[in-house]
Amino acid sequence: MCLAVPVRVLQIDSLEALVEVGGLARQASIMLVPDVQVGDYVLLHAGFAIQKLDEKEAEETIRLFEEIAEGMGD
């Protein structure tokens, strides 16, 4: 099963970006979404941003992931 996660772009340096979700930051390639800007949300898969996302859609997806994670702790 493949999973892509919505993340927010914090910084951009050429074709690399620092992205964040859930308080965790990591480097990601943005070569597939060259029009991305700081503050945008992107879908991250295997270290690559593969698509820009609508902010509301991304935040809702992150909220749902958090609910699922909380439910798994029971």
ZIWONOR-V93927 format. One record per backbone hydrogen bond with DSSP energy under -1.0 kcal/mol. NH is the residue of the N-H (numbers start at 1). CO is the residue of the C=O. Records with the same first field share a line. If there is no record, write none. Layout:
BEGIN
NH = CO ; CO
END
This chain:
BEGIN
5 = 44
7 = 42
8 = 20
9 = 40
10 = 18
11 = 18
13 = 16
16 = 13
17 = 28
18 = 11
19 = 26
20 = 8
21 = 24
24 = 21
26 = 19
28 = 17
29 = 47
30 = 15
33 = 30
36 = 33
39 = 9
40 = 37
42 = 7
43 = 51
44 = 5
45 = 48
48 = 45
49 = 29
50 = 43
53 = 41
58 = 54
59 = 55
60 = 56
61 = 57
62 = 58
63 = 59
64 = 60
65 = 61
66 = 62
67 = 63
68 = 64
69 = 65
70 = 66
71 = 67
72 = 68
END
